[in-house]
């Protein structure tokens, strides 16, 4: 649809889906209280979500 392209709706929907996926898998809040530990917690969580997405994607190879 034209309005979706002009407003950037598709990109926004993809970002919202990513945030929703992260919260469903990892949780809604951080457990650490120190900023450095929070940064590590987020980094590990993002790595885990990205790894799960990577494992779920098919590996395509060209045959002909």
Biopython code that builds the backbone (N, CA, C, O; Angstrom):
import numpy as np
from Bio.PDB.StructureBuilder import StructureBuilder

atoms = [
    (1, "UNK", "N", (0.833, -1.170, 0.000)),
    (1, "UNK", "CA", (0.000, 0.000, 0.000)),
    (1, "UNK", "C", (0.883, 1.241, 0.000)),
    (1, "UNK", "O", (1.981, 1.244, 0.557)),
    (2, "UNK", "N", (0.391, 2.270, -0.623)),
    (2, "UNK", "CA", (1.165, 3.493, -0.759)),
    (2, "UNK", "C", (1.434, 4.210, 0.553)),
    (2, "UNK", "O", (2.527, 4.736, 0.763)),
    (3, "UNK", "N", (0.443, 4.236, 1.436)),
    (3, "UNK", "CA", (0.631, 4.955, 2.695)),
    (3, "UNK", "C", (1.674, 4.285, 3.576)),
    (3, "UNK", "O", (2.354, 4.960, 4.349)),
    (4, "UNK", "N", (1.813, 2.957, 3.469)),
    (4, "UNK", "CA", (2.809, 2.257, 4.274)),
    (4, "UNK", "C", (4.223, 2.642, 3.853)),
    (4, "UNK", "O", (5.096, 2.848, 4.697)),
    (5, "UNK", "N", (4.443, 2.739, 2.544)),
    (5, "UNK", "CA", (5.764, 3.136, 2.065)),
    (5, "UNK", "C", (6.065, 4.582, 2.405)),
    (5, "UNK", "O", (7.191, 4.909, 2.780)),
    (6, "UNK", "N", (5.080, 5.448, 2.279)),
    (6, "UNK", "CA", (5.326, 6.875, 2.514)),
    (6, "UNK", "C", (5.545, 7.197, 3.991)),
    (6, "UNK", "O", (6.232, 8.166, 4.312)),
    (7, "UNK", "N", (4.975, 6.403, 4.888)),
    (7, "UNK", "CA", (5.127, 6.685, 6.315)),
    (7, "UNK", "C", (6.200, 5.833, 6.980)),
    (7, "UNK", "O", (6.542, 6.076, 8.138)),
    (8, "UNK", "N", (6.740, 4.842, 6.278)),
    (8, "UNK", "CA", (7.743, 3.972, 6.882)),
    (8, "UNK", "C", (7.141, 2.946, 7.819)),
    (8, "UNK", "O", (7.815, 2.462, 8.729)),
    (9, "UNK", "N", (5.881, 2.610, 7.604)),
    (9, "UNK", "CA", (5.164, 1.701, 8.498)),
    (9, "UNK", "C", (5.804, 0.319, 8.547)),
    (9, "UNK", "O", (5.887, -0.283, 9.618)),
    (10, "UNK", "N", (6.249, -0.182, 7.425)),
    (10, "UNK", "CA", (6.814, -1.529, 7.371)),
    (10, "UNK", "C", (8.051, -1.637, 8.246)),
    (10, "UNK", "O", (8.206, -2.604, 8.992)),
    (11, "UNK", "N", (8.927, -0.656, 8.157)),
    (11, "UNK", "CA", (10.144, -0.652, 8.970)),
    (11, "UNK", "C", (9.791, -0.598, 10.454)),
    (11, "UNK", "O", (10.385, -1.307, 11.267)),
    (12, "UNK", "N", (8.836, 0.234, 10.796)),
    (12, "UNK", "CA", (8.411, 0.366, 12.187)),
    (12, "UNK", "C", (7.833, -0.950, 12.701)),
    (12, "UNK", "O", (8.109, -1.349, 13.832)),
    (13, "UNK", "N", (7.042, -1.615, 11.887)),
    (13, "UNK", "CA", (6.446, -2.886, 12.294)),
    (13, "UNK", "C", (7.522, -3.942, 12.524)),
    (13, "UNK", "O", (7.413, -4.743, 13.452)),
    (14, "UNK", "N", (8.558, -3.953, 11.691)),
    (14, "UNK", "CA", (9.653, -4.911, 11.864)),
    (14, "UNK", "C", (10.415, -4.652, 13.164)),
    (14, "UNK", "O", (10.791, -5.592, 13.864)),
    (15, "UNK", "N", (10.639, -3.390, 13.479)),
    (15, "UNK", "CA", (11.332, -3.039, 14.720)),
    (15, "UNK", "C", (10.488, -3.443, 15.923)),
    (15, "UNK", "O", (11.014, -4.004, 16.885)),
    (16, "UNK", "N", (9.200, -3.167, 15.882)),
    (16, "UNK", "CA", (8.319, -3.537, 16.989)),
    (16, "UNK", "C", (8.261, -5.053, 17.169)),
    (16, "UNK", "O", (8.202, -5.541, 18.298)),
    (17, "UNK", "N", (8.276, -5.795, 16.068)),
    (17, "UNK", "CA", (8.280, -7.257, 16.155)),
    (17, "UNK", "C", (9.573, -7.753, 16.789)),
    (17, "UNK", "O", (9.554, -8.703, 17.572)),
    (18, "UNK", "N", (10.695, -7.119, 16.459)),
    (18, "UNK", "CA", (11.979, -7.510, 17.042)),
    (18, "UNK", "C", (12.007, -7.261, 18.543)),
    (18, "UNK", "O", (12.480, -8.103, 19.307)),
    (19, "UNK", "N", (11.506, -6.114, 18.965)),
    (19, "UNK", "CA", (11.477, -5.798, 20.391)),
    (19, "UNK", "C", (10.545, -6.758, 21.125)),
    (19, "UNK", "O", (10.858, -7.209, 22.226)),
    (20, "UNK", "N", (9.417, -7.066, 20.526)),
    (20, "UNK", "CA", (8.477, -8.008, 21.133)),
    (20, "UNK", "C", (9.101, -9.393, 21.272)),
    (20, "UNK", "O", (8.944, -10.051, 22.301)),
    (21, "UNK", "N", (9.805, -9.829, 20.239)),
    (21, "UNK", "CA", (10.473, -11.133, 20.277)),
    (21, "UNK", "C", (11.506, -11.165, 21.397)),
    (21, "UNK", "O", (11.582, -12.137, 22.149)),
    (22, "UNK", "N", (12.292, -10.112, 21.506)),
    (22, "UNK", "CA", (13.311, -10.025, 22.550)),
    (22, "UNK", "C", (12.675, -10.129, 23.932)),
    (22, "UNK", "O", (13.155, -10.880, 24.781)),
    (23, "UNK", "N", (11.598, -9.378, 24.162)),
    (23, "UNK", "CA", (10.954, -9.379, 25.471)),
    (23, "UNK", "C", (10.306, -10.722, 25.797)),
    (23, "UNK", "O", (10.310, -11.145, 26.953)),
    (24, "UNK", "N", (9.745, -11.400, 24.782)),
    (24, "UNK", "CA", (9.139, -12.708, 25.023)),
    (24, "UNK", "C", (10.194, -13.736, 25.401)),
    (24, "UNK", "O", (9.973, -14.555, 26.293)),
    (25, "UNK", "N", (11.339, -13.699, 24.729)),
    (25, "UNK", "CA", (12.373, -14.708, 24.954)),
    (25, "UNK", "C", (13.177, -14.406, 26.213)),
    (25, "UNK", "O", (13.390, -15.298, 27.034)),
    (26, "UNK", "N", (13.620, -13.181, 26.377)),
    (26, "UNK", "CA", (14.538, -12.825, 27.453)),
    (26, "UNK", "C", (13.808, -12.351, 28.704)),
    (26, "UNK", "O", (14.203, -12.704, 29.816)),
    (27, "UNK", "N", (12.785, -11.583, 28.549)),
    (27, "UNK", "CA", (12.068, -11.042, 29.700)),
    (27, "UNK", "C", (11.918, -9.541, 29.572)),
    (27, "UNK", "O", (12.506, -8.918, 28.689)),
    (28, "UNK", "N", (11.139, -8.977, 30.446)),
    (28, "UNK", "CA", (10.783, -7.565, 30.340)),
    (28, "UNK", "C", (11.733, -6.640, 31.089)),
    (28, "UNK", "O", (11.738, -5.437, 30.829)),
    (29, "UNK", "N", (12.534, -7.164, 32.008)),
    (29, "UNK", "CA", (13.384, -6.286, 32.811)),
    (29, "UNK", "C", (14.777, -6.879, 32.972)),
    (29, "UNK", "O", (14.999, -8.068, 32.740)),
    (30, "UNK", "N", (15.707, -6.022, 33.375)),
    (30, "UNK", "CA", (17.073, -6.457, 33.653)),
    (30, "UNK", "C", (17.191, -6.790, 35.131)),
    (30, "UNK", "O", (16.523, -6.176, 35.963)),
    (31, "UNK", "N", (18.032, -7.752, 35.461)),
    (31, "UNK", "CA", (18.182, -8.162, 36.852)),
    (31, "UNK", "C", (19.334, -7.442, 37.545)),
    (31, "UNK", "O", (19.310, -7.246, 38.760)),
    (32, "UNK", "N", (20.334, -7.053, 36.774)),
    (32, "UNK", "CA", (21.513, -6.407, 37.349)),
    (32, "UNK", "C", (21.200, -4.976, 37.773)),
    (32, "UNK", "O", (20.301, -4.329, 37.237)),
    (33, "UNK", "N", (21.970, -4.503, 38.755)),
    (33, "UNK", "CA", (21.757, -3.144, 39.246)),
    (33, "UNK", "C", (22.886, -2.198, 38.840)),
    (33, "UNK", "O", (22.715, -0.979, 38.875)),
    (34, "UNK", "N", (24.027, -2.747, 38.460)),
    (34, "UNK", "CA", (25.190, -1.943, 38.075)),
    (34, "UNK", "C", (25.197, -1.797, 36.552)),
    (34, "UNK", "O", (24.912, -2.753, 35.832)),
    (35, "UNK", "N", (25.523, -0.596, 36.067)),
    (35, "UNK", "CA", (25.450, -0.319, 34.628)),
    (35, "UNK", "C", (26.313, -1.254, 33.788)),
    (35, "UNK", "O", (25.866, -1.731, 32.746)),
    (36, "UNK", "N", (27.545, -1.522, 34.226)),
    (36, "UNK", "CA", (28.415, -2.418, 33.444)),
    (36, "UNK", "C", (27.821, -3.815, 33.339)),
    (36, "UNK", "O", (27.884, -4.451, 32.286)),
    (37, "UNK", "N", (27.256, -4.277, 34.417)),
    (37, "UNK", "CA", (26.647, -5.609, 34.399)),
    (37, "UNK", "C", (25.381, -5.624, 33.550)),
    (37, "UNK", "O", (25.083, -6.619, 32.890)),
    (38, "UNK", "N", (24.640, -4.522, 33.569)),
    (38, "UNK", "CA", (23.452, -4.418, 32.716)),
    (38, "UNK", "C", (23.840, -4.483, 31.249)),
    (38, "UNK", "O", (23.176, -5.140, 30.448)),
    (39, "UNK", "N", (24.932, -3.789, 30.901)),
    (39, "UNK", "CA", (25.409, -3.815, 29.517)),
    (39, "UNK", "C", (25.794, -5.231, 29.114)),
    (39, "UNK", "O", (25.485, -5.668, 28.005)),
    (40, "UNK", "N", (26.467, -5.951, 30.008)),
    (40, "UNK", "CA", (26.819, -7.348, 29.726)),
    (40, "UNK", "C", (25.581, -8.218, 29.599)),
    (40, "UNK", "O", (25.513, -9.087, 28.730)),
    (41, "UNK", "N", (24.613, -7.988, 30.454)),
    (41, "UNK", "CA", (23.373, -8.762, 30.416)),
    (41, "UNK", "C", (22.644, -8.562, 29.085)),
    (41, "UNK", "O", (22.149, -9.519, 28.490)),
    (42, "UNK", "N", (22.585, -7.322, 28.632)),
    (42, "UNK", "CA", (21.935, -7.028, 27.351)),
    (42, "UNK", "C", (22.716, -7.653, 26.202)),
    (42, "UNK", "O", (22.117, -8.211, 25.282)),
    (43, "UNK", "N", (24.049, -7.567, 26.241)),
    (43, "UNK", "CA", (24.874, -8.139, 25.173)),
    (43, "UNK", "C", (24.673, -9.649, 25.070)),
    (43, "UNK", "O", (24.557, -10.185, 23.968)),
    (44, "UNK", "N", (24.632, -10.327, 26.195)),
    (44, "UNK", "CA", (24.421, -11.782, 26.191)),
    (44, "UNK", "C", (23.022, -12.113, 25.684)),
    (44, "UNK", "O", (22.846, -13.065, 24.923)),
    (45, "UNK", "N", (22.035, -11.338, 26.098)),
    (45, "UNK", "CA", (20.659, -11.578, 25.659)),
    (45, "UNK", "C", (20.527, -11.383, 24.156)),
    (45, "UNK", "O", (19.874, -12.181, 23.483)),
    (46, "UNK", "N", (21.140, -10.330, 23.623)),
    (46, "UNK", "CA", (21.073, -10.081, 22.184)),
    (46, "UNK", "C", (21.778, -11.185, 21.419)),
    (46, "UNK", "O", (21.298, -11.623, 20.374)),
    (47, "UNK", "N", (22.916, -11.639, 21.935)),
    (47, "UNK", "CA", (23.622, -12.744, 21.285)),
    (47, "UNK", "C", (22.734, -13.990, 21.247)),
    (47, "UNK", "O", (22.673, -14.681, 20.230)),
    (48, "UNK", "N", (22.051, -14.272, 22.350)),
    (48, "UNK", "CA", (21.196, -15.459, 22.413)),
    (48, "UNK", "C", (20.039, -15.367, 21.417)),
    (48, "UNK", "O", (19.739, -16.342, 20.728)),
    (49, "UNK", "N", (19.394, -14.213, 21.337)),
    (49, "UNK", "CA", (18.273, -14.043, 20.403)),
    (49, "UNK", "C", (18.765, -14.153, 18.962)),
    (49, "UNK", "O", (18.135, -14.817, 18.139)),
    (50, "UNK", "N", (19.891, -13.501, 18.654)),
    (50, "UNK", "CA", (20.437, -13.577, 17.296)),
    (50, "UNK", "C", (20.822, -15.003, 16.929)),
    (50, "UNK", "O", (20.615, -15.429, 15.792)),
    (51, "UNK", "N", (21.377, -15.738, 17.874)),
    (51, "UNK", "CA", (21.759, -17.139, 17.614)),
    (51, "UNK", "C", (20.516, -17.990, 17.355)),
    (51, "UNK", "O", (20.528, -18.844, 16.468)),
    (52, "UNK", "N", (19.453, -17.767, 18.114)),
    (52, "UNK", "CA", (18.218, -18.520, 17.897)),
    (52, "UNK", "C", (17.635, -18.212, 16.525)),
    (52, "UNK", "O", (17.145, -19.111, 15.840)),
    (53, "UNK", "N", (17.684, -16.941, 16.121)),
    (53, "UNK", "CA", (17.195, -16.576, 14.791)),
    (53, "UNK", "C", (18.050, -17.217, 13.702)),
    (53, "UNK", "O", (17.531, -17.687, 12.690)),
    (54, "UNK", "N", (19.357, -17.231, 13.916)),
    (54, "UNK", "CA", (20.269, -17.832, 12.941)),
    (54, "UNK", "C", (19.996, -19.328, 12.782)),
    (54, "UNK", "O", (20.007, -19.849, 11.667)),
    (55, "UNK", "N", (19.754, -20.006, 13.883)),
    (55, "UNK", "CA", (19.484, -21.444, 13.822)),
    (55, "UNK", "C", (18.144, -21.740, 13.158)),
    (55, "UNK", "O", (17.954, -22.825, 12.609)),
    (56, "UNK", "N", (17.224, -20.798, 13.201)),
    (56, "UNK", "CA", (15.909, -21.001, 12.608)),
    (56, "UNK", "C", (15.838, -20.715, 11.119)),
    (56, "UNK", "O", (14.860, -21.077, 10.465)),
    (57, "UNK", "N", (16.868, -20.065, 10.572)),
    (57, "UNK", "CA", (16.870, -19.731, 9.142)),
    (57, "UNK", "C", (17.374, -20.907, 8.325)),
    (57, "UNK", "O", (18.315, -21.590, 8.731)),
    (58, "UNK", "N", (16.759, -21.147, 7.181)),
    (58, "UNK", "CA", (17.264, -22.211, 6.308)),
    (58, "UNK", "C", (18.562, -21.780, 5.638)),
    (58, "UNK", "O", (18.758, -20.603, 5.338)),
    (59, "UNK", "N", (19.442, -22.745, 5.408)),
    (59, "UNK", "CA", (20.682, -22.473, 4.688)),
    (59, "UNK", "C", (20.475, -22.902, 3.249)),
    (59, "UNK", "O", (20.416, -24.092, 2.942)),
    (60, "UNK", "N", (20.367, -21.931, 2.381)),
    (60, "UNK", "CA", (20.090, -22.199, 0.972)),
    (60, "UNK", "C", (21.387, -22.291, 0.191)),
    (60, "UNK", "O", (22.326, -21.528, 0.416)),
    (61, "UNK", "N", (21.418, -23.237, -0.728)),
    (61, "UNK", "CA", (22.552, -23.343, -1.638)),
    (61, "UNK", "C", (22.020, -23.403, -3.055)),
    (61, "UNK", "O", (20.951, -23.958, -3.310)),
    (62, "UNK", "N", (22.771, -22.829, -3.966)),
    (62, "UNK", "CA", (22.356, -22.800, -5.357)),
    (62, "UNK", "C", (22.684, -24.137, -6.007)),
    (62, "UNK", "O", (23.803, -24.635, -5.886)),
    (63, "UNK", "N", (21.710, -24.714, -6.692)),
    (63, "UNK", "CA", (21.904, -26.015, -7.325)),
    (63, "UNK", "C", (22.274, -25.857, -8.789)),
    (63, "UNK", "O", (23.201, -26.511, -9.266)),
    (64, "UNK", "N", (21.575, -25.011, -9.495)),
    (64, "UNK", "CA", (21.862, -24.875, -10.927)),
    (64, "UNK", "C", (22.208, -23.464, -11.295)),
    (64, "UNK", "O", (22.477, -23.178, -12.462)),
]
sb = StructureBuilder()
sb.init_structure("model")
sb.init_model(0)
sb.init_chain("A")
sb.init_seg("    ")
for serial, (resi, resn, name, xyz) in enumerate(atoms, 1):
    if name == "N":
        sb.init_residue(resn, " ", resi, " ")
    sb.init_atom(name, np.array(xyz, "f"), 0.0, 1.0, " ", f" {name:<3s}", serial, name[0])
structure = sb.get_structure()
